[in-house]
Amino acid sequence: MTLVMGVDSSTQSCKVVMTDAATGVVVRTGRASHPDGTEVHPGAWWAALRAAITDAGGLDDVAAWAIGGQQHGMVALDAEGRVIRDALLWNDTRSAGAAADLIAEFGADALAERSGLVPVASFTITKLRWLHDHEPDNAALVAAVALPHDWLTWRLRGFGPAEESPRGPVFDELVTDRSDASGTGYWNPATGGYDHDLLIAALGHDAILPRVLGADEWVTDADGRRVGPGAGDNAGAALGLGAGPGDVVVSIGTSGTVFAVSESRTIDPTGTVAGFADCTGRFLPLVATLNAARVLDAIARVLGVDHAELSRLALAADPGAAGLALVPYFEGERTPNLPDATASLTGMTLASTTRENLARAAVEGMLGGLGAGLEALRALGVPLERALLIGGGAQSEAVRQIAPLVFGIPVEVPDAGEYVALGAARQAAAALAG
């Protein structure tokens, strides 16, 4: 049996799967935690990656590998390959003002055309502008900019600061893939190249960026193993799920994401749909919501029940919950862009205000928020034929049964799995096969 390794370096933890290259069957797994917070020193990810690989039995019998990871996080490197400051993660919002400044300077339409994105605090370009504005001395030191999966791939291949890495700080060996590059705000989906003018506008000067590998390209590590390009987490999940054109993946976690595999590029000047690329040569338009599984958590807490009982109550009510409706913006909302909104419960009458209807309204309200993401994709002409429901919220029987009614398309719920890591393993197997 030939083994390949796939990695998911997410916000919370590092997950490793060792799979049979021929069948994709998982043979061994490993895991290690990441620190909490919205800024983290990348060295913590490096330590977790090594610990997770050890937990999974090591690399000695592995023939190829690839890394998927959280998107957007800013890894700023000096001329010696050292990390200049803690990485600002996707969920660090201090660069919201920088996003507004970039939009004012270039215009939302132009930015959407040039990069596929209208800047928000999540994206790397806004974090670089924040660095330039608030830590100019650090910004001046930046020689190269990487993302979490790019940097970890570089380090595991043996590159990095000379005192830590056998192969030294060779920036020409920084590589990435188009899915992660498409989340920076300075990569052009139309040309497949970086827009250095946008990078300079953010950082104040040019810098080295990872070379973008094609879907069928690979590099090698210090031991001669083939290494796939890797992927951003959503693209890795799509690959691990086997999603294709016509599929939309709805992930119900702490927040929600709705992303579809598309043959053609999308451009949305409103910023609702991020025009990401996938890691196969297609595109991955994505909508993010702030309110997802925690909506169910909140209503279960109010009713004093666990999630199984919340599901039973919701399925005991009729569709529409007798007019009781929950607008689920407990923490504001990103889609639609209502950062100061709050949740509200309407349609309350003596007849409609029951435990069953409240549970039903919670499920319908949460799914309705995600359904708005599907409608945004449809409005851009993205074909949606089947929804794949993943994440913790997908384990609710009520969510599974009600989702097709809200989304208006068939819904499938794949078995729970580490789909980002599995997608990376699938990519590694492809690199091994050439």
Disulfide bonds with the S-S distance in Angstrom:
none
